[in-house]
Amino acid sequence: MQAVRIIGPGRAGSSLSAALGVAGWDVVEVLGRHDDVTDAACGVDALVIATPDDAVAAVAASVRPDPGTVVLHLSGSLGLDVLVPHARRAALHPLVPLPNAADGARRLAMGVTFAVAGDPIARRMAESLGGRTVEVADADRAAYHAAASIAANHVVALLGQVERVAATAGLPLEAFLGLTRAAVDDVARLGPRQALTGPAARADWTTLARHLEALAPEERAGYNAGVGLALQLTVGEPGAWEGVAGVADGDDLIEVEDAPEMRIPGGLPVRPIPSDPVPAGVA
C-alpha cells in the first residue's frame, strides 16, 4: 500500500482523496490553507498539490523536498517547472468535471482519462482508479487545457444560453437535454463533421437569419459564434466564414450585398457575410 498526502481540501483534493482511499491507497491526510506544509513530503510516497493553479508554485516552494517523495499537481495547464525544487515531479489531471467530493470520487473511479507527465507514479495512480492515461508534455499543456475547457466549460455556458432562449418560448432547459445527449453520442460515433446537423450544416440562411431576428440583442453574439464554428466545421477551413446570411436590426432584417458566393461540400450554394460590412451597432 502506497501512502499519499494531499494539500488542498477543495473539490479536486477531496474527490481524489476519497477515490484513492477506495482504490487502496493510504491517504494520510488532507491539509488546508492554515496547516503547516513544511514537512508535508515526509513519510509518504506521493504528495499531491490540489490547490488552484496560481498557488501551486508557492505551495511547492514551501514544502521541504524529500528525495523519496514524488510531488504532483492536478493542474491541466501548468508544467512540471512549478514544482521546483522537488527532484521527483509529476502531473495528474483528470478529464472529468468534479462538482463536489461525492460525485467527483465516483467519477474518478469510472475509467476516465487522465493527462499525466513526469514520474511514473502519476500513471500508476490513474491506473489504480481504473483510468486511461495520455502523456501531455509541458509545451502542449496550455493547448490541451484549452481543449478541455471548451469540452466542458464552454458546453455548460452554451447550455446556459439554451436555458435563457428556451425560457423566452416558455420552455425549460430539460426539454432540450435529450437533444444535447444525442448530439454528443453522434460525435462519439461519427466524429464532429459527420454529426453536425441543423441550418448551418445545410446552408439554410433564411432560418439562421430568422433565429437572429428572434433572439434578444445580447444573445446574438453567442449565437453568431456558434454558427461560425459550425460553418468552419462544415467547410473545414478555419477563418473561411464570418457571420451569417443576415443580421437583425430592430424589426428589419439587413442583408449585406456583394458577399462572395461559395459552395460547401455537396454543392449547396451559400453566401457568407463578412463582419466588416455590417453597419455599426448591428448585432
Residue, then its C-alpha position, 0 to 999 in steps of 0.5 A: m500500500q502506497a501512502v499519499r498526502i494531499i494539500g488542498p481540501g477543495r473539490a479536486g483534493s477531496s474527490l481524489s482523496a476519497a477515490l484513492g482511499v477506495a482504490g487502496w491507497d493510504v491517504v494520510e491526510v488532507l491539509g488546508r490553507h492554515d496547516d503547516v506544509t513544511d514537512a508535508a513530503c515526509g513519510v509518504d510516497a506521493l504528495v499531491i498539490a490540489t490547490p488552484d493553479d496560481a498557488v501551486a508554485a508557492v505551495a511547492a516552494s514551501v514544502r521541504p523536498d524529500p528525495g523519496t517523495v514524488v510531488l504532483h499537481l492536478s493542474g491541466s495547464l501548468g508544467l512540471d517547472v512549478l514544482v521546483p525544487h522537488a527532484r521527483r515531479a509529476a502531473l495528474h489531471p483528470l478529464v472529468p468535471l468534479p462538482n463536489a467530493a461525492d460525485g467527483a470520487r465516483r467519477l474518478a473511479m469510472g475509467v476516465t482519462f487522465a493527462v499525466a507527465g513526469d514520474p511514473i507514479a502519476r500513471r500508476m495512480a490513474e491506473s489504480l482508479g481504473g483510468r486511461t492515461v495520455e502523456v501531455a508534455d509541458a509545451d502542449r499543456a496550455a493547448y490541451h487545457a484549452a481543449a478541455s475547457i471548451a469540452a466542458n466549460h464552454v458546453v455548460a455556458l452554451l447550455g446556459q444560453v439554451e436555458r435563457v432562449a428556451a425560457t423566452a418560448g416558455l420552455p425549460l432547459e430539460a426539454f432540450l437535454g435529450l437533444t444535447r445527449a444525442a448530439v454528443d453520442d453522434v460525435a462519439r460515433l461519427g466524429p464532429r463533421q459527420a454529426l453536425t446537423g441543423p441550418a448551418a450544416r445545410a446552408d439554410w440562411t433564411t432560418l439562421a437569419r430568422h433565429l437572429e431576428a428572434l433572439a434578444p440583442e445580447e444573445r446574438a453574439g453567442y449565437n453568431a459564434g456558434v454558427g461560425l464554428a459550425l460553418q468552419l466545421t462544415v467547410g473545414e477551413p478555419g477563418a473561411w466564414e464570418g457571420v451569417a446570411g443576415v443580421a437583425d436590426g430592430d424589426d428589419l432584417i439587413e442583408v449585406e450585398d456583394a458577399p462572395e458566393m461559395r459552395i460547401p461540400g455537396g454543392l449547396p450554394v451559400r453566401p457568407i457575410p463578412s463582419d466588416p460590412v455590417p453597419a455599426g451597432v448591428a448585432 
